Amino acid sequence: MTDAAFPWHGGRPSVNFTATLGKRGGQAFDRLRTPADLARWFHEAGLADHPLKASARNLDDARLLREALYAAFTATDADLDVLNHWAGRAIPGGRLERRTDGLKLRPPRTDLEGMLTLVAQDGTNLLSGPLAPRIRECGRDDCWLLFVDESRAANRRWCSMETCGARTKMARYRA
C-alpha cells in the first residue's frame, strides 16, 4: 500500500476516515494532502457517486473532523463541539433503487460539506450505539489503525488479517 492509498479496514466510514492520517504513533503522514485527495476519499468510500468539488477550507474542516473522531474513538480528549457541529447538520437522504440483485441505497447527492456531515453522523451513531465498546486499535506495534470488532467472539486483534495479522504471525514464526 502506498502512502496515498486509503486503507479500508475500519468497518465504518467514520472509522475509515480516521485512517487518512497514517502512522499516528510514528512518522505520521497525511493521506489528505490536497482537496482532490479528500474528494477521492469520498468517491473511493462509496459515499459519493458524483464528482465532488473540494476546497482548501473543506480540507481544513475534514482534518479537524478526522482528529475529533479519532480522539472520541480512542477515549481521549475529543472536541465534541466539532463532532456536534457536523453531525447536527441536515442533509438529504439517499435513494432506494431497484437493481437486478435487489434494492440498493444510493448515497445522497450532496456537496462536500454534506459528505463531512455523513461521516460525522456515522461516527456519533457508532459512539452512542452498541458497537462503541468494540472500537479497537490494531494490535500490531507499528500500526495505529482503528477498526470496529464485529466478530462473534469480540476478539479481533488486527485491522486486517491479510496485512497486520499475517505479518505478526510470520514474525512470531521466524522468532
FIZAPA-758177 format. One record per residue (C-alpha): residue number from 0; residue in three letters; chain; x, y, z. Coordinates in steps of 0.2 Angstrom, whole numbers, plus 5000, padded with zeros to 4 digits. Each point is the difference from the previous one (the first is absolute). Example, Ala and Ser with C-alpha at 12.3 -4.5 7.8 and 13.67 -1.06 7.14 Angstrom:
# FIZAPA-758177
(0,"ala","A",(5062,4978,5039))
(1,"ser","A",(5006,5017,4997))
***
This chain:
# FIZAPA-758177
(0,"met","A",(5000,5000,5000))
(1,"thr","A",(5007,5017,4995))
(2,"asp","A",(4999,5015,5012))
(3,"ala","A",(4986,5007,4988))
(4,"ala","A",(4989,4984,5000))
(5,"phe","A",(4986,5000,5013))
(6,"pro","A",(4998,4986,5012))
(7,"trp","A",(4983,4993,5001))
(8,"his","A",(5001,4988,5015))
(9,"gly","A",(4990,5010,5013))
(10,"gly","A",(4982,4993,4996))
(11,"arg","A",(4992,5017,5001))
(12,"pro","A",(5002,5016,4990))
(13,"ser","A",(5004,5011,5015))
(14,"val","A",(5013,4987,5006))
(15,"asn","A",(5008,4999,4982))
(16,"phe","A",(5001,5019,5000))
(17,"thr","A",(5011,5000,5015))
(18,"ala","A",(5012,4989,4990))
(19,"thr","A",(5004,5015,4988))
(20,"leu","A",(5014,5004,5012))
(21,"gly","A",(5012,4986,5000))
(22,"lys","A",(5013,4995,5012))
(23,"arg","A",(4993,5010,5015))
(24,"gly","A",(5012,4993,5012))
(25,"gly","A",(5015,5002,4989))
(26,"gln","A",(5005,5010,4985))
(27,"ala","A",(4982,5006,4997))
(28,"phe","A",(4995,5004,4982))
(29,"asp","A",(4984,5008,4993))
(30,"arg","A",(4991,4991,4986))
(31,"leu","A",(4989,5015,4998))
(32,"arg","A",(5014,5011,4992))
(33,"thr","A",(4989,5010,4988))
(34,"pro","A",(4981,5004,4998))
(35,"ala","A",(5000,4987,4986))
(36,"asp","A",(5006,4987,5012))
(37,"leu","A",(4985,5003,5011))
(38,"ala","A",(4988,4999,4985))
(39,"arg","A",(5008,4984,4995))
(40,"trp","A",(4998,4993,5018))
(41,"phe","A",(4981,5002,4999))
(42,"his","A",(4999,4993,4983))
(43,"glu","A",(5011,4985,5005))
(44,"ala","A",(4989,4998,5016))
(45,"gly","A",(4985,4998,4989))
(46,"leu","A",(4992,5015,5008))
(47,"ala","A",(5000,5011,4985))
(48,"asp","A",(4994,4993,4983))
(49,"his","A",(5003,5017,4992))
(50,"pro","A",(5016,5011,4998))
(51,"leu","A",(5002,5011,5015))
(52,"lys","A",(5008,5017,5001))
(53,"ala","A",(5011,5002,5015))
(54,"ser","A",(5009,5016,5006))
(55,"ala","A",(5014,5004,5012))
(56,"arg","A",(4987,5005,5013))
(57,"asn","A",(4991,4983,4997))
(58,"leu","A",(5017,4991,5003))
(59,"asp","A",(5003,5010,5016))
(60,"asp","A",(4983,4996,5006))
(61,"ala","A",(5003,4981,4996))
(62,"arg","A",(5016,4999,5009))
(63,"leu","A",(4992,5008,5016))
(64,"leu","A",(4985,4988,4999))
(65,"arg","A",(5012,4985,4997))
(66,"glu","A",(5010,5004,5016))
(67,"ala","A",(4984,5003,5010))
(68,"leu","A",(4994,4983,4995))
(69,"tyr","A",(5016,4992,5004))
(70,"ala","A",(5001,5008,5017))
(71,"ala","A",(4982,4994,5004))
(72,"phe","A",(5003,4982,4993))
(73,"thr","A",(5016,4999,5011))
(74,"ala","A",(4992,5007,5016))
(75,"thr","A",(5012,5015,5000))
(76,"asp","A",(4995,5018,5002))
(77,"ala","A",(4988,5002,4985))
(78,"asp","A",(4994,5016,4993))
(79,"leu","A",(4982,4996,5001))
(80,"asp","A",(4995,5018,4994))
(81,"val","A",(5008,4995,4983))
(82,"leu","A",(4991,4983,5000))
(83,"asn","A",(4983,5008,5005))
(84,"his","A",(5002,5014,4987))
(85,"trp","A",(5002,4988,4985))
(86,"ala","A",(4988,4987,5007))
(87,"gly","A",(4986,5012,5003))
(88,"arg","A",(4999,5006,4982))
(89,"ala","A",(4986,4995,4989))
(90,"ile","A",(5003,4991,4984))
(91,"pro","A",(4989,4992,4987))
(92,"gly","A",(4997,4981,5002))
(93,"gly","A",(5006,4987,4988))
(94,"arg","A",(4989,4992,4987))
(95,"leu","A",(4994,4982,4999))
(96,"glu","A",(5003,4993,4982))
(97,"arg","A",(4994,4983,4993))
(98,"arg","A",(5014,4990,4993))
(99,"thr","A",(5001,4982,4993))
(100,"asp","A",(5008,4994,5016))
(101,"gly","A",(4987,5009,5011))
(102,"leu","A",(4998,5017,5008))
(103,"lys","A",(5015,5012,5002))
(104,"leu","A",(5001,5016,5009))
(105,"arg","A",(5009,5013,4990))
(106,"pro","A",(5009,5014,5010))
(107,"pro","A",(4992,5017,5000))
(108,"arg","A",(5005,5012,4987))
(109,"thr","A",(5008,5013,5011))
(110,"asp","A",(5015,5012,5001))
(111,"leu","A",(5016,4996,5009))
(112,"glu","A",(4994,5008,5016))
(113,"gly","A",(4985,4988,4999))
(114,"met","A",(5012,4986,4999))
(115,"leu","A",(5010,5006,5015))
(116,"thr","A",(4983,5000,5009))
(117,"leu","A",(4997,4982,4995))
(118,"val","A",(5016,4994,5007))
(119,"ala","A",(4997,5010,5016))
(120,"gln","A",(4983,4992,5002))
(121,"asp","A",(5007,4983,4997))
(122,"gly","A",(5012,5003,5014))
(123,"thr","A",(4988,5007,5013))
(124,"asn","A",(4988,4986,4996))
(125,"leu","A",(5015,4987,5003))
(126,"leu","A",(5005,5009,5016))
(127,"ser","A",(4983,5000,5007))
(128,"gly","A",(4995,4982,4995))
(129,"pro","A",(5003,4983,5005))
(130,"leu","A",(5016,4998,4990))
(131,"ala","A",(5009,5014,5009))
(132,"pro","A",(5010,4989,5012))
(133,"arg","A",(5006,4990,4985))
(134,"ile","A",(5010,5014,4992))
(135,"arg","A",(5017,4994,5000))
(136,"glu","A",(5018,5004,4995))
(137,"cys","A",(5010,4988,4990))
(138,"gly","A",(5011,4988,5011))
(139,"arg","A",(5015,5002,4990))
(140,"asp","A",(5013,5011,5008))
(141,"asp","A",(5003,5010,4984))
(142,"cys","A",(4982,5003,4995))
(143,"trp","A",(4988,5012,5007))
(144,"leu","A",(4985,4997,4990))
(145,"leu","A",(4983,4998,5008))
(146,"phe","A",(4987,4988,4996))
(147,"val","A",(4983,4994,5006))
(148,"asp","A",(5001,4982,5007))
(149,"glu","A",(4984,4992,4994))
(150,"ser","A",(5006,4982,5003))
(151,"arg","A",(4989,4989,5009))
(152,"ala","A",(5012,4997,5014))
(153,"ala","A",(5005,5018,5000))
(154,"asn","A",(5019,4995,4999))
(155,"arg","A",(5006,5008,4984))
(156,"arg","A",(5018,5006,5003))
(157,"trp","A",(5005,5008,4983))
(158,"cys","A",(4994,5013,4988))
(159,"ser","A",(5002,4987,4986))
(160,"met","A",(5005,4981,5001))
(161,"glu","A",(5007,5001,4983))
(162,"thr","A",(5013,5014,5005))
(163,"cys","A",(5003,5003,5018))
(164,"gly","A",(4994,4983,5006))
(165,"ala","A",(5010,4990,4987))
(166,"arg","A",(5016,5011,5004))
(167,"thr","A",(4998,4997,5019))
(168,"lys","A",(4998,4981,4998))
(169,"met","A",(5015,4999,4988))
(170,"ala","A",(5011,5010,5012))
(171,"arg","A",(4995,4988,5014))
(172,"tyr","A",(5003,4985,4989))
(173,"arg","A",(5018,5007,4995))
(174,"ala","A",(5004,5004,5019))
***
